[in-house]
Amino acid sequence: MSKILIVDDNDDFLQACEAVLTKEGYEIVSANSVAEAEPIISGGGLSLILLDIMMEKPDDGISLAHKLKRDGVNIPVIMLSGVGKITGYEYKSDEMLPCLDFIEKPVNPDLLLKKVKAVVGE
């Protein structure tokens, strides 16, 4: 069973994603902040991280993704954010946003499952 960490400061979003993913058999752990996420990541055993871009600070998710890359952490990261719809900015995986993929909020459950399965299978 794949273990997925969801990092987001919105409890309703965390619960919705957890409901969708646990129904498909994934083990879910969650964190409301980077500070909560870091010890979970250090604990190992994760197959994927779903990481919100903006939490306490506007760049919390981006900063954590860069830190993971610098530290050589090889856990795939899918970034999440609703900022693109507001700003018109199109996020993509590159050096600015070191992640495997990006999902725009609000997240369509079918798209979430499709992207998670593409990374971890099952």
VOGU-3710 file (C-alpha; in Angstrom, 3 decimals, decimal comma):
1> mskilivddn> 0,000/0,000/0,000  1,372/3,417/-0,972  1,687/6,028/1,745  0,883/9,584/0,649  1,521/12,794/2,580  -0,873/15,667/1,902  0,403/19,070/3,074  -2,216/21,819/3,046  -3,450/24,394/5,552  -7,100/23,858/4,597
11> ddflqaceav> -8,640/21,103/6,751  -11,656/20,676/4,454  -9,343/20,121/1,487  -7,252/17,622/3,463  -10,350/15,650/4,471  -11,738/15,625/0,916  -8,465/14,383/-0,585  -8,078/11,822/2,177  -11,596/10,489/1,546  -10,961/10,120/-2,199
21> ltkegyeivs> -7,571/8,458/-1,780  -8,350/6,138/1,148  -11,349/4,819/-0,773  -8,840/3,667/-3,402  -6,688/1,937/-0,773  -3,954/4,517/-0,241  -2,609/5,197/3,248  -2,838/8,930/3,940  -0,988/11,108/6,422  -1,549/14,836/6,526
31> ansvaeaepi> 0,096/18,001/7,751  -1,224/21,562/8,006  2,187/23,205/7,590  5,762/22,706/6,479  6,781/22,416/10,146  4,352/19,495/10,593  5,386/17,901/7,289  9,158/17,852/7,777  9,277/15,195/10,545  6,835/13,016/8,580
41> isggglslil> 9,058/13,273/5,505  12,156/12,521/7,596  10,422/9,450/8,994  10,504/7,877/5,537  8,161/5,394/3,919  6,363/7,919/1,720  5,508/7,151/-1,899  4,249/10,639/-2,797  3,804/14,153/-1,394  0,831/16,303/-2,406
51> ldimmekpdd> 2,016/19,800/-1,498  0,069/23,071/-1,447  2,029/26,056/-2,742  0,640/28,688/-0,359  0,176/28,060/3,353  1,366/30,283/6,224  3,674/32,064/3,777  2,933/32,510/0,068  5,881/30,336/-0,941  5,855/27,640/1,774
61> gislahklkr> 5,258/24,784/-0,658  7,783/26,020/-3,196  10,387/26,486/-0,449  9,811/22,966/0,860  10,005/21,477/-2,651  13,345/23,240/-3,213  14,647/22,072/0,187  13,698/18,471/-0,600  15,498/18,685/-3,940  18,625/20,251/-2,355
71> dgvnipviml> 18,651/17,569/0,351  18,385/14,780/-2,222  14,995/13,562/-1,029  13,675/11,352/-3,827  9,977/11,360/-2,986  7,819/12,489/-5,921  6,002/15,780/-5,310  2,776/16,952/-6,909  2,107/20,629/-6,202  -1,405/21,961/-5,592
81> sgvgkitgye> -2,717/25,509/-5,797  -5,637/27,686/-6,762  -3,395/30,692/-7,397  -3,124/30,088/-11,146  -6,828/30,666/-11,681  -6,615/33,974/-9,841  -3,351/35,252/-11,334  -3,454/33,608/-14,740  0,009/32,164/-14,091  0,466/28,705/-15,550
91> yksdemlpcl> 2,490/26,506/-13,245  4,601/23,729/-14,688  7,356/21,475/-13,447  10,689/23,230/-13,897  13,484/24,686/-11,808  11,159/27,299/-10,308  8,707/24,644/-9,242  10,689/21,447/-8,612  7,938/18,886/-8,740  6,762/16,012/-10,852
101> dfiekpvnpd> 3,363/17,503/-11,659  0,904/20,240/-10,757  -2,834/20,162/-10,001  -4,976/23,287/-10,048  -7,508/23,737/-7,221  -10,335/23,049/-6,898  -9,147/19,522/-7,487  -11,291/17,201/-9,558  -11,322/13,831/-7,717  -10,932/11,849/-10,958
111> lllkkvkavv> -7,937/13,948/-11,992  -6,387/13,561/-8,533  -6,709/9,780/-8,739  -5,357/9,703/-12,285  -2,257/11,710/-11,343  -1,645/9,759/-8,118  -1,974/6,423/-9,943  0,424/7,632/-12,630  3,057/8,166/-9,926  2,487/5,355/-7,425
121> ge> 0,281/2,917/-9,281  -2,192/0,618/-7,563
//
